[in-house]
Amino acid sequence: MNIYFLVEGRSTEKKLYTAWLTYLIPEFKRVDFYDQVNHNNYFLISGNGYPSILNEAIPNAIDKIQEVSKYNYSGSRICAAHLNLC
């Protein structure tokens, strides 16, 4: 499974999510670029706050997830539910 995380803030959320994920799912490894995912990887990117996350980051994330076709939609739903986007 691969997961694409889009977080709102510029720095705090990235640090926090990385720490949580290392503890909660240690078998998942973070990649630096969205197209580097293979198996049990996650990509984490900032939406640079509001309104940028709505106007740019969400549409870009959707495009990248569809482009790579390696992200699991169950994981994407988890992320979207956490961000209250569903």
VEXMARSE-188953 format. One record per residue (C-alpha): x, y, z; residue in one letter. Coordinates in nm, 4 decimals. Layout:
BEGIN
(pt (X, Y, Z), a)
...
END
This chain:
BEGIN
(pt (0.0000, 0.0000, 0.0000), m)
(pt (0.1150, 0.3529, -0.0764), n)
(pt (-0.0356, 0.6653, 0.0756), i)
(pt (-0.0307, 1.0267, -0.0403), y)
(pt (-0.0605, 1.2705, 0.2504), f)
(pt (-0.1543, 1.6292, 0.1818), l)
(pt (-0.1324, 1.8387, 0.4981), v)
(pt (-0.2408, 2.1996, 0.5353), e)
(pt (0.0478, 2.3681, 0.7147), g)
(pt (0.3962, 2.4433, 0.5897), r)
(pt (0.6111, 2.2818, 0.8568), s)
(pt (0.4451, 2.1661, 1.1792), t)
(pt (0.2125, 1.9100, 1.0211), e)
(pt (0.4942, 1.7607, 0.8129), k)
(pt (0.7058, 1.7087, 1.1246), k)
(pt (0.4144, 1.5762, 1.3279), l)
(pt (0.2853, 1.3331, 1.0644), y)
(pt (0.6344, 1.1991, 0.9991), t)
(pt (0.6825, 1.1308, 1.3708), a)
(pt (0.3385, 0.9699, 1.4072), w)
(pt (0.3773, 0.7510, 1.1013), l)
(pt (0.7202, 0.6308, 1.2089), t)
(pt (0.5601, 0.5128, 1.5321), y)
(pt (0.2219, 0.3905, 1.4009), l)
(pt (0.3288, 0.2186, 1.0795), i)
(pt (0.7052, 0.1666, 1.0957), p)
(pt (0.6976, -0.0614, 0.7911), e)
(pt (0.6079, 0.2398, 0.5743), f)
(pt (0.8950, 0.4486, 0.4442), k)
(pt (0.8686, 0.8091, 0.3342), r)
(pt (0.9773, 0.9025, -0.0180), v)
(pt (1.0949, 1.2448, -0.1295), d)
(pt (0.9024, 1.2568, -0.4572), f)
(pt (0.5452, 1.1461, -0.5290), y)
(pt (0.6496, 0.9199, -0.8167), d)
(pt (0.9037, 0.7230, -0.6080), q)
(pt (0.6443, 0.5101, -0.4280), v)
(pt (0.6658, 0.1366, -0.4764), n)
(pt (0.5498, -0.0741, -0.1814), h)
(pt (0.4613, 0.0453, 0.1688), n)
(pt (0.5702, 0.3993, 0.0979), n)
(pt (0.4138, 0.7326, 0.1686), y)
(pt (0.4583, 1.0774, 0.0237), f)
(pt (0.3858, 1.3777, 0.2421), l)
(pt (0.3473, 1.7291, 0.1070), i)
(pt (0.2306, 2.0610, 0.2437), s)
(pt (-0.0625, 2.2500, 0.0988), g)
(pt (0.1010, 2.5731, 0.2215), n)
(pt (-0.2021, 2.6788, 0.4219), g)
(pt (-0.5399, 2.8178, 0.3285), y)
(pt (-0.6488, 2.9040, 0.0576), p)
(pt (-0.3573, 2.7494, -0.1337), s)
(pt (-0.4531, 2.3991, -0.0221), i)
(pt (-0.7975, 2.4407, -0.1807), l)
(pt (-0.7026, 2.6255, -0.4969), n)
(pt (-0.3786, 2.4480, -0.5866), e)
(pt (-0.2732, 2.1616, -0.3614), a)
(pt (-0.5857, 1.9446, -0.3741), i)
(pt (-0.6203, 1.9563, -0.7550), p)
(pt (-0.2449, 1.8897, -0.7920), n)
(pt (-0.2605, 1.5976, -0.5487), a)
(pt (-0.5496, 1.4401, -0.7388), i)
(pt (-0.3600, 1.4757, -1.0680), d)
(pt (-0.0424, 1.3223, -0.9233), k)
(pt (-0.2255, 1.0308, -0.7600), i)
(pt (-0.3945, 0.9519, -1.0914), q)
(pt (-0.0734, 1.0014, -1.2901), e)
(pt (0.1330, 0.7532, -1.0895), v)
(pt (-0.1401, 0.4900, -1.0369), s)
(pt (0.0511, 0.3411, -0.7439), k)
(pt (-0.1487, 0.4978, -0.4628), y)
(pt (-0.4187, 0.2930, -0.2958), n)
(pt (-0.7529, 0.4659, -0.2853), y)
(pt (-0.8293, 0.3101, 0.0511), s)
(pt (-0.5288, 0.5011, 0.1833), g)
(pt (-0.6389, 0.8120, -0.0014), s)
(pt (-0.9796, 0.7851, 0.1603), r)
(pt (-0.8149, 0.7605, 0.4998), i)
(pt (-0.6221, 1.0797, 0.4286), c)
(pt (-0.9237, 1.2594, 0.2862), a)
(pt (-1.1368, 1.1595, 0.5830), a)
(pt (-0.8718, 1.2895, 0.8209), h)
(pt (-0.8624, 1.6194, 0.6345), l)
(pt (-1.2442, 1.6309, 0.6307), n)
(pt (-1.2545, 1.6371, 0.2528), l)
(pt (-1.4986, 1.3505, 0.1988), c)
END
